[in-house]
């Protein structure tokens, strides 16, 4: 107990805010330089094609952001907008065409797809070597076996953000809150895996909490953790009392709420930021934390796919 | 603290020993009846082929055990013994032949293979629908995504043993000690996954500990756990002090040691059985716990493969 109080005081100067936007910009600049080099050597400029089904405004914003960033790093891109009532078969045909197009390196189907289309079939239809979202059975299988693969951009962004912030993970206690297959599960896999293997796991002890973890137990696991990564979409889930003084808190949650004070819409994460920053050692803001990293790692994956495809030619 | 002492006393009558041999026999009998039915309907008798490379005595015993059990449940089987100096290419050719043999439902390559052969290439060479060990990238990927698949026999056996012993898992705290890709990782995946999905996950909160988890932290996580599953091969790793009174302790470890009292060889698990049984609520012995379940679930997988292949014909 005394130790905790002592630590708390020594951290009372507030958490270091991890600037995801700055780190992502740095990564983008590195990728831009590397692509410039790659193209100078006579390779084709990497190309990313996004598929957007329907007219969900949030999806449109996400895809636009990705495409804008692609341009800044030197990846050419194109968005195929398809009607919301397209059949699954027609969508799979479009994917197949892109799979066979030698000028396309990365294919990204913006999720969610309309309900009449099976998301899993869509994810698996993307050619494994162009699967820059890493959602196919093949890439998930390889990642789960610590083999080199295309890893989903958000988990990869979380890992990269920690690495570049010099967060110690080896033998540390980490909690992942949320078990989604696109975010929580891959993060847990990469966090606990062996650093000597191809995916260069972070060798942390990992606890996976989820919707059926009783709140009291969630609080207990979090309070033991050197690192908390939360990806639930439940605003305010992680409070000050749950965080060990000095811990690193990574907030993957992103929820649009109406600000009770201003009446305006705003984006918030899972973490009670203003309170938790008073005890944590490091904390990511929302927005400006993990979000920009996702886009940066998508660029990383597209360039990786392009390099792999260039080798095969 | 008082609660713990109270619980401890109420459990002082010693843990219930989970009889894996009896449960495995029960499962074997169910499979035998189902196969009888399957064959009566005009289907070919399920067939399992094992590949044994080299002359490791332990591997020979394992394979013999599996083949004997196959006979008792009505699965025909055959063991291909190959010389230790076979090349990887030649081994892959043998696997490919079996992949294309319409009379073979399950293919099992007994691990480990000699060092000059890449184990991963071998596991991936087995046709996904005949991969009764569930070690291929395809089946690992599907399992990790909670999709129906052939799941490695030991993890499946651990889950089945808990289900048939009526161990509560929903929202409970579980620890998996060991992160191997064939045992610890799949157990962690199935333990924490969503019960509403195809793999019918057990919805527990899961902590994965491993060689880099500091002993003090391992003890802490274990002492919070309602369920401890250990798969490390470190005899005596789990001691009485680490176990919460009433917890369920599943011992997947199996190590051959020399008994200090008798001077004879004997098999032991990771758990200090005599001590831990005094506090645990349930405990599996070694031998006679998880071991027989592995063999039973291999039969389950072979029959499952046979049913799937029969549907495709």
Interface residues (C-beta under 8 A of the other chain):
Chain A: X120 X136 X137 X138 X139 X140 X141 X142 X144 X145 X146 X147 X170 X171 X173 X179 X181 X185 X188 X189 X192 X193 X194 X203 X205 X206 X207 X208 X209 X210 X212 X213 X214 X217 X218 X220 X221 X224
Chain B: X120 X136 X137 X138 X139 X140 X141 X142 X144 X145 X146 X147 X170 X171 X173 X179 X181 X185 X188 X189 X192 X193 X194 X203 X205 X206 X207 X208 X209 X210 X212 X213 X214 X217 X218 X220 X221 X224
